[in-house]
Amino acid sequence: MNIPPTIPYPTLPLDRVGLNPPHHTLPANVRLGPVVLQINDLGASLDFYRSVIGLHLHHQDDQGGQRTARLGTPDGRVLLELREKRGVKYAPHRGRLGLYHVALLLPTRGDLGRFIVHALGLGVHVGQSDHHYSEATYLKDPDGLSVEVYRDRSREEWRVTQDGEIIGGGDALDLAALTAAAGGAPWTGVPDGTTVGHLHFYVGDIDEAARFYHAGLGFPKVTWLLTAPTALFLGAGGYHHHVGVNTWAAGSAPSDDDDARLLSWDLVLPDQITFESVLAGLRAEGFGVTATPEGTLASDPWGITVRLRTNG
């Protein structure tokens, strides 16, 4: 489609960025917590996520024959949990509904430059895209699950329409500039301050996905016309997206117990009032919630499960 005229992001009041949901709107200080993946071989996955991605191993366990590991930043924040199930099938490209990619957000452009130099030096295939609001790289783990490693540009550099839609792009990365930003320093793994920046899912229907993530969970729509009718981006606090959904695998079956797949992702809410508002929004849209000792679970129409919890 033709991109409408845009203006600098800071010239539009924040309350005019995006489309707010009908029941409640998530505040800016939500965050995404650990992402839990089901994988085939813990050893192979640990080698990838430690040696290639640069996550730090915090805990490894073997209880009842199931091997698990938790990884994250040097200061102890857990970003990823791996759960081994031997024999699960490799994730086919656009072949299952569920996880499209998990995206790790690095603090600076220098961090991304050091990561790219490191990954390319290992001979790993690294997809690359300049989304205008971010610079992103893409890799596949040993089970075919996709991982994005990216950095955000300052919001002063973002563009929006007069209607509050955040406009991105898909240009080639400036590898020379990123290499220069690395400053010749080696990659020593993800630094403190790295977070799960966003998650992107294959879904069966955009409107149904919006009913769960927008109307139910409370994420504003932030890019909706530019990507219509096959994708939608949603983010709290004017962010370019915490959640992306697309129908690029529509017609495929949802990932199941026999697949390498996403098992759950955490949405960490700032307080109990927000928590209760999310539950009310989900119930208003007809989605069930299940309380567990580890948090409250809710699933979208394709079985993609979010664990809702509050800080602390």
HUGIBEL-V210752 format. One record per backbone hydrogen bond with DSSP energy under -0.5 kcal/mol. CO is the residue of the C=O (numbers start at 1). NH is the residue of the N-H. Records with the same first field share a line. If there is no record, write none. Layout:
CO->NH ; NH
This chain:
5->162
7->160
8->11
9->12
13->16
14->17
16->18
18->20
19->221
26->237
27->30
31->268
32->196
34->266
35->37 ; 81
36->263 ; 264
37->39 ; 83
38->261
39->85
41->45
42->46
43->47
44->48
45->49
46->50
47->51 ; 52
48->52 ; 53
49->54 ; 55
54->190
56->72
59->70
61->68
63->66
65->67
66->63
67->84
68->61
69->82
70->58 ; 59
71->79 ; 80
72->56
73->76
77->73
79->35
80->71
81->37
82->69
83->39
85->88
89->260
90->92
92->95
97->255
98->202
101->200
102->104 ; 148
103->105 ; 197 ; 198
104->106 ; 150
105->195
106->152
108->112
109->113
110->114
111->115
112->116
113->117
114->118
115->119
116->120
117->121
118->122
119->122 ; 124
120->123
125->127
127->138
129->131 ; 136
130->171
131->133 ; 169
133->153
134->131 ; 132
135->151
136->129
137->149
138->127
139->147
141->144
143->91
145->141
146->102
147->139
148->104
149->137
150->106
151->135
154->157
155->158
158->9
159->167
160->7
161->164
164->18 ; 166
165->161
166->168
167->159
171->130
173->175
174->178
175->179
176->180
177->181
178->182
179->183 ; 184
180->183
182->185
186->188
189->188
190->74
191->194
195->105 ; 197
196->32
198->103
199->244
200->100 ; 101
201->203 ; 246
202->98
205->209
206->210
207->211
208->212
209->213
210->214 ; 215
211->216
212->217
213->219
214->218
218->26
220->235
221->19
222->166
223->233
225->228
227->230 ; 231
230->247
232->245
233->222 ; 223
234->242 ; 243
236->239
242->199
243->234
244->201
245->232
246->203
247->250
249->252
253->97
256->259
258->89
261->38
264->36
265->307
266->33 ; 268
267->269 ; 309
268->31
269->311
271->275
272->276
273->277
274->278
275->279
276->280
277->281
278->282
279->283
280->284
281->285
282->287
283->286
290->297
292->295
295->292
296->308
297->290
298->306
300->303
303->305
304->300
305->265
306->298 ; 308
307->267
308->296
309->269
